[in-house]
Each structure stands twice: as C-alpha cells, then as structure tokens.
Amino acid sequence: MIEITLVLHNIRSCYNVGAIIRTAEGFGLKKVILSGYTPRPHDENLLPHLREKIDKEIHKTALGAEELVKVVSVDDIKTEIVKCRTDGVMIVGLENHIDAKTYRLDDPNLKEKIGDKIILILGEEVDGIDPELHNLINTFLEIPMRGKKESFNVSVATGVALYGLLY
C-alpha cells in the first residue's frame, strides 16, 4: 500500500493550508509536514490573537481535518528531506515546467517508477518549490494541462496528484 506524506513548504495562504489538510485527510494520509513560512494551526509561537486568526482561517477550509491528521512543523526541511531519503523514501516535487527528472501524472508506469513510500513536496503558490530544495528531490511530478492556464491552484493540484498516485 502506498504511503504518502505531504510537505507544505512556504505556502502563503491559510485557506490553501486548510484545503490541503482536508484533502490529505480525505485520501487517508496520516501526516502533513509544514515548513518555511507556511501558516501552522495552533502555532504556540504566535501571540494569542494572531494564533486565533490563523486557526480560524485554516479551519474555514479544513473543517476539522486539522484535528484528524497529524500536522507537524519542521524548522529545517532540508535535514528532514535528507533523513527521509536515507530511509528510502522517494522525494517527489509537485511542479510544472521542470526540465530534468520529471514524470507526468498520466504516465501509466508512474507507480512502479516512484515506489510506495513518498514525500510529496508542495511549494509556494506563485513561484513553486524553493530552488534550494530541487537538488534534494528525486523526481518531479507534473500534472498535464489542457487549457490555456499553465497550473492549478496548489490545493487543487494536491487533490489531483493524490488521486493520480493513489488510484
């Protein structure tokens, strides 16, 4: 059975964070890792009024899923990725327009190519995955687009990717 952990690195929007956590729960994922400046639910490092505001915004789209999925915060995502790679986990970046080492989600042999233990990294809404993480990623995953737009919203792309990987 495939095991996927999401990494939300530098996601700006609380609403995207909540929607992704809800999607992760809906697909049965056990863990979501938050890193960079991604807003965190129940962030003890924030003043109470800011924590309350962020919790409310995340909850608006997560609808309680933030209490059902293990959500962890990591200060040093590079060290976490290296540790996972050492443990044999395939590090996959969800990104488009990357020239090297990219698989398309519609590749019929995708599941055999990437294995059954995956860290799926999601990047910032406009600029994508931080280029400093690219050399730590085993492969990138691209969702084929048919319309004129070149990408989906990060939360929508997460749902599409998880469906493609799990089914």
Buried (B, 14 or more C-beta within 10 A) or exposed (E): EEBBBBBBBBBBBBBBBBBBBBBBBEBEBEBBBBBBEBBBBEBEEBEEEEBEBBBEBBBEBBBEBBEBBEBEBBEEBBEBBEEBBEEEBBBBBBBBEBEEEBBEBEBEEBBEEBBEBBBBBBBBBEEBBBEEBBEBBBBBBBBEEEEEEEBBBBBBBBBBBBEBBEE
